[in-house]
C-alpha cells in the first residue's frame, strides 16, 4: 500500500469519526453534516454527485445516511475506504449504547424514573418521525389507505412474518397502481464498482438470507440467533432508522429475548447519541448476550448495507429508470408508514404512557420537536429532567 493511499484511508477514518462524535439529530441532519464536511469543506465530491448518491441510497433498504457515508468512503478509498467510513461514523454510538446496556443490567435500572422518562421520549420521537414520513411517503388517499390497512393488519396479527408479507404485498400493489406516477427525469450516475463485484455481493446477500435461518434452526447458539435476526432486519428495513423499531420489536420482544421496558429504554437512549439509529442493535445485542452479542448484532445489521451498496450501485442507475421499479418502492414506502404506526401504538405508546403525567410530558416533548425544532438529543435531556420534575411530590 502506497503512502498516499495510507494517508487517504487515515483521512477517511479521522473525518468519519469526527462526524460520528458530532452528528446528532437523525438521518436528515446527518446528510447536512456530510455535505458540510465532505462536499463544502474537503471537496471530495461535488454537489451533483452527492445529491445523486443520496437519491440512490433512498432506493435501498437499510440506514440511508450510513449508506451515503459508505458510498463516499468507497468513492474516496475503495471498499476499505467504505469500511473505514462506516467504522468511524458508527463506533462512538456503539460504545455508548453497549455501556448503557451493561449499566441497565448491572444496576437493575428497570424501575428507575429516568428509564420511564426515556420511554416517554420514545413516544414523542416516534410520533414526530411518523408524521414526517407520512407527509413524504403517503401524500395521496390511496397510499394513506394502504398505510392504515397495513397498521390494522400489524396490530391484529403482530409477527415478523406478517410484516414481511405486508411489505411484499405493498410492493405488488405499488407495481400495479403507482408505476404510472413514476418520475421520468432521472439523472445518470456512475461509480467505480464492476458488475462482477456487484453480482458477487448480491449473491452473498441472497445466500445469507436463505442459509442463516436454516443454520439457526439446526444449531442452537445465542450469537448465531442474534446474527440471523439482525442480518434479516438490516436487509429488509425500508425507510431508515425509525422503521427498524417495529421490525426488531417483532423479532425480540414477543419471544422474550428482550423485555418491552428494556427495548423502549434503549430506543430512548439511542436518541441521545450521535451517529446512526441502527446502533440501537448494539444495545439490544448486549442485552441479549453481553458485549459479544452487541458486537455481533452491530455487524449483522450493517452488513447488508455493504452488500447492497456494492451489489446495487453497478445496476441501480439502469434499474431506477424503470417505472415498475419506482412503483414498487412507492407501495413499499406506503405500507412502511403503516407498520411504524402500529409500532407507535404497541409497544411504544402502551408501554410508556402509564398515567396522565406521562402523557403531558410526551405532548411537551413532541411539540418541542415538531414546532420548535429542538434537536432530538436535547429533547432526551429535557425529557429526563422533566420526568423527574413532574414526578416530584411538591409538583403534584
C-alpha positions in Angstrom: 0.0 0.0 0.0 1.5 3.4 -1.0 2.0 6.2 1.5 -0.6 8.3 -0.4 -3.2 5.6 -0.1 -2.5 5.1 3.6 -2.9 8.9 4.2 -6.1 8.9 2.3 -7.5 6.0 4.3 -6.5 7.6 7.6 -8.2 10.8 6.5 -11.4 8.9 5.8 -11.3 7.3 9.2 -10.5 10.5 11.0 -13.1 12.6 9.2 -15.9 10.0 9.7 -15.0 9.6 13.4 -15.4 13.3 13.8 -18.8 13.1 12.2 -19.7 10.1 14.4 -19.0 12.1 17.5 -20.9 15.2 16.4 -23.7 14.2 14.1 -26.8 14.5 16.3 -30.3 14.8 15.0 -31.1 11.7 12.8 -30.7 10.9 9.1 -31.7 14.3 7.6 -29.3 16.1 9.9 -26.6 13.5 9.2 -26.8 14.3 5.5 -26.4 18.0 6.2 -23.3 17.3 8.3 -21.9 15.1 5.5 -22.5 17.9 2.9 -20.7 20.4 5.0 -17.7 18.2 5.7 -17.3 16.1 2.5 -18.6 18.5 -0.2 -18.1 22.0 1.1 -15.1 21.7 3.3 -13.0 18.8 1.9 -14.4 18.8 -1.7 -14.1 15.1 -2.0 -17.1 15.2 -4.4 -19.3 17.9 -5.9 -22.9 18.8 -5.0 -24.4 17.0 -8.0 -22.6 13.7 -7.3 -23.6 14.0 -3.6 -27.3 14.5 -4.5 -27.2 11.5 -6.8 -25.7 9.3 -4.1 -28.5 10.3 -1.7 -31.1 9.6 -4.4 -29.6 6.1 -5.0 -29.4 5.2 -1.3 -33.1 6.2 -0.8 -33.9 3.3 -3.1 -32.2 0.7 -0.9 -33.3 -0.9 2.4 -31.2 -0.1 5.4 -29.9 3.1 7.0 -29.8 5.8 4.3 -27.3 8.1 6.0 -24.9 5.3 6.8 -25.1 4.1 3.2 -24.3 7.6 1.9 -21.3 7.6 4.2 -20.2 4.2 3.0 -20.6 5.2 -0.6 -18.5 8.3 -0.2 -15.8 6.2 1.5 -15.9 3.8 -1.4 -15.5 6.7 -3.9 -12.6 8.1 -1.9 -10.8 4.9 -0.9 -12.4 1.8 -2.4 -14.1 -0.9 -0.3 -11.6 -0.4 2.5 -12.5 3.3 2.5 -16.1 2.4 2.7 -15.5 0.2 5.7 -13.4 2.9 7.5 -16.1 5.5 6.8 -18.7 3.3 8.4 -16.5 2.4 11.3 -15.7 6.0 12.2 -19.3 7.2 11.9 -20.8 4.2 13.8 -18.3 3.3 16.6 -18.9 6.2 19.0 -22.6 5.5 19.4 -22.0 1.7 19.5 -19.7 2.1 22.5 -22.1 4.4 24.4 -25.1 2.1 23.8 -23.2 -1.1 24.8 -22.1 0.6 28.0 -25.7 1.7 28.7 -26.9 -1.8 28.2 -24.4 -3.1 30.7 -25.4 -0.4 33.2 -29.0 -1.3 32.7 -28.5 -4.9 33.6 -25.8 -4.4 36.3 -27.6 -1.8 38.3 -31.2 -3.1 37.8 -32.4 0.2 36.3 -35.7 -1.2 35.1 -37.8 0.7 37.5 -35.7 3.9 37.6 -37.6 7.1 36.8 -35.1 8.1 34.1 -35.9 4.8 32.3 -39.6 5.7 32.3 -38.7 9.2 31.0 -36.7 7.6 28.2 -39.7 5.6 27.2 -41.8 8.7 27.1 -39.2 10.4 24.9 -39.6 7.5 22.5 -43.3 8.3 22.2 -42.5 11.9 21.1 -39.7 10.9 18.8 -41.6 8.1 17.0 -44.7 10.2 16.6 -42.6 13.0 15.1 -40.9 10.6 12.7 -44.2 9.1 11.8 -45.7 12.4 10.8 -42.6 13.4 8.8 -42.6 10.1 6.9 -46.4 10.2 6.4 -46.2 13.5 4.7 -43.4 12.3 2.4 -44.4 8.7 1.7 -48.2 8.8 1.8 -49.1 12.1 0.0 -52.4 10.9 -1.5 -55.5 8.9 -0.5 -54.6 5.5 -2.0 -51.3 5.4 -0.1 -52.9 6.7 3.1 -55.4 3.8 2.8 -52.5 1.4 2.3 -50.8 2.7 5.4 -53.9 2.4 7.5 -54.7 -1.1 6.3 -51.1 -2.2 7.0 -51.3 -0.7 10.5 -54.5 -2.6 11.2 -53.1 -5.9 10.0 -49.9 -5.5 12.1 -52.0 -4.7 15.2 -54.3 -7.6 14.8 -51.7 -10.1 13.6 -48.3 -9.0 15.1 -45.5 -11.1 13.8 -42.3 -10.7 11.8 -43.6 -12.9 9.0 -46.8 -11.0 8.7 -44.7 -7.8 8.5 -42.7 -9.2 5.6 -45.9 -10.3 3.8 -47.3 -6.8 4.3 -44.2 -5.3 2.7 -44.3 -7.7 -0.3 -48.0 -7.0 -0.8 -47.3 -3.3 -0.7 -44.7 -3.7 -3.4 -47.1 -5.7 -5.6 -49.9 -3.0 -5.2 -47.3 -0.3 -5.9 -46.4 -2.1 -9.1 -50.0 -2.2 -10.3 -51.2 1.1 -9.0 -48.3 3.6 -8.9 -46.0 2.9 -11.8 -47.9 5.4 -13.9 -46.7 8.1 -11.4 -43.0 7.3 -11.8 -40.6 10.2 -12.2 -39.1 10.4 -15.7 -36.3 12.9 -15.1 -33.7 10.6 -13.6 -30.1 11.9 -13.5 -27.5 9.3 -14.6 -24.9 8.1 -12.1 -21.6 6.3 -12.3 -19.5 4.6 -9.6 -16.3 2.5 -9.9 -17.6 -0.9 -8.9 -17.6 -3.6 -11.5 -20.8 -5.6 -12.3 -19.0 -8.8 -11.4 -18.3 -7.4 -7.9 -22.0 -6.4 -7.7 -23.2 -9.8 -8.7 -20.9 -11.5 -6.1 -22.2 -9.1 -3.4 -25.8 -9.7 -4.2 -25.3 -13.5 -4.4 -23.7 -13.4 -0.9 -26.6 -11.4 0.4 -29.2 -13.7 -1.0 -27.3 -16.8 0.2 -27.1 -15.5 3.7 -30.8 -14.6 3.8 -31.5 -18.3 2.9 -28.8 -20.1 4.9 -28.8 -18.2 8.2 -32.4 -19.1 9.2 -31.7 -22.8 8.3 -28.5 -22.8 10.4 -30.3 -21.0 13.2 -32.8 -23.9 13.4 -30.1 -26.6 13.2 -27.6 -25.0 15.6 -28.8 -23.7 19.0 -26.3 -20.8 19.6 -27.2 -17.4 21.0 -24.8 -15.5 18.8 -25.9 -17.2 15.6 -29.5 -16.4 16.6 -28.6 -12.8 17.1 -26.7 -12.6 13.7 -29.7 -14.2 11.9 -32.2 -11.8 13.4 -30.3 -8.6 12.9 -29.0 -9.5 9.4 -32.5 -10.1 8.3 -33.7 -6.8 9.7 -30.8 -4.9 8.1 -31.7 -6.4 4.7 -35.4 -5.8 4.8 -36.0 -2.5 6.6 -37.1 0.3 4.2 -37.5 3.8 5.4 -34.4 4.4 7.6 -33.7 4.2 11.3 -37.1 4.6 12.9 -38.6 1.8 10.8 -36.1 -0.6 12.5 -38.1 -0.2 15.6 -41.1 -2.4 14.6 -39.1 -4.9 12.6 -36.7 -5.7 15.5 -39.5 -5.4 18.1 -41.4 -8.2 16.4 -38.3 -10.4 16.4 -37.1 -9.9 20.0 -39.9 -8.8 22.3 -42.7 -11.5 21.8 -40.0 -14.2 22.0 -38.8 -12.9 25.4 -35.2 -12.2 24.2 -35.7 -8.6 25.3 -38.3 -7.2 27.6 -40.6 -4.4 26.4 -39.3 -2.0 29.0 -35.7 -2.8 28.1 -36.5 -2.3 24.5 -38.0 1.1 24.9 -35.4 2.3 27.3 -32.7 1.5 24.8 -34.6 3.1 22.0 -35.0 6.3 24.0 -31.3 6.3 24.9 -30.4 5.8 21.2 -32.0 9.3 20.5 -29.4 10.9 22.8 -26.3 9.7 21.0 -24.8 10.9 17.7 -24.5 8.6 14.6 -26.9 6.2 13.0 -30.1 5.0 14.9 -29.3 1.4 13.7 -26.8 1.3 16.5 -29.8 0.6 18.7 -29.0 -3.0 17.7 -25.7 -2.7 19.7 -27.8 -2.1 22.8 -30.2 -5.0 22.1 -27.4 -7.5 21.3 -25.7 -6.6 24.5 -28.9 -7.1 26.5 -29.4 -10.5 24.8 -25.9 -11.8 25.1 -23.4 -9.4 26.6 -20.7 -7.5 24.8 -20.1 -10.3 22.2 -23.9 -10.1 21.4 -23.6 -6.3 21.0 -20.7 -6.6 18.5 -22.4 -9.4 16.5 -25.7 -7.5 16.3 -23.9 -4.4 15.1 -22.0 -6.2 12.4 -25.1 -8.2 11.3 -27.5 -5.2 11.0 -25.0 -3.1 8.9 -23.5 -5.9 6.7 -26.5 -5.9 4.3 -25.8 -2.2 3.7 -22.3 -3.0 2.5 -23.5 -5.9 0.3 -26.4 -3.8 -1.1 -24.2 -0.8 -1.9 -21.6 -3.0 -3.6 -24.2 -5.1 -5.3 -26.8 -2.4 -6.4 -24.7 0.6 -7.4 -23.4 -1.0 -10.7 -27.0 -1.8 -11.7 -29.2 0.7 -9.9 -28.6 3.5 -12.4 -30.4 1.5 -15.0 -33.0 -0.1 -12.7 -34.2 3.2 -11.2 -35.2 4.4 -14.7 -37.9 1.7 -14.9 -41.4 2.9 -14.0 -42.2 -0.6 -12.5 -39.3 -0.3 -10.0 -40.3 3.1 -8.9 -43.9 2.0 -8.4 -42.9 -1.0 -6.3 -40.9 1.3 -4.0 -43.8 3.8 -3.7 -46.0 0.9 -2.5 -43.4 -0.4 -0.1 -42.9 3.0 1.4 -46.6 3.5 2.0 -47.0 0.3 4.0 -43.9 1.0 5.9 -45.7 4.1 7.3 -48.5 1.8 8.5 -46.0 -0.6 10.1 -44.5 2.3 12.0 -48.0 3.5 13.0 -48.7 0.1 14.5 -45.5 0.1 16.4 -46.2 3.6 17.7 -49.3 2.2 19.4 -47.8 -1.1 20.6 -45.3 -1.2 22.2 -44.3 2.5 22.2 -47.4 4.2 23.5 -48.9 1.4 25.6 -45.7 0.7 27.4 -44.7 4.3 28.1 -47.9 6.2 28.9 -49.0 4.8 32.2 -50.5 7.8 33.9 -51.7 11.4 32.9 -48.3 12.9 33.8 -46.6 10.7 31.2 -49.0 11.9 28.5 -48.4 15.5 29.5 -44.6 15.1 29.2 -44.9 13.3 25.9 -47.0 16.1 24.5 -44.5 18.7 25.6 -41.6 16.8 24.1 -43.5 16.2 20.8 -44.2 19.9 20.4 -40.6 20.8 21.2 -39.6 18.5 18.2 -42.5 19.4 15.9 -43.0 23.1 16.4 -39.8 24.4 17.9 -37.5 22.0 16.0 -35.4 21.2 19.1 -32.7 18.5 18.3 -33.6 15.0 19.4 -30.6 14.6 21.7 -31.7 17.8 23.5 -35.2 16.5 23.8 -33.9 13.4 25.5 -32.1 15.6 28.2 -35.3 17.7 28.6 -37.4 14.6 28.8 -35.3 13.0 31.6 -35.2 16.3 33.6 -38.9 16.9 33.0 -39.7 13.4 34.1 -38.1 13.9 37.5 -39.7 17.3 37.9 -43.2 16.2 37.0 -43.0 13.3 39.5 -41.8 15.4 42.4 -44.4 15.3 45.3 -44.4 19.1 45.5 -45.3 19.4 41.8 -48.4 17.2 42.1 
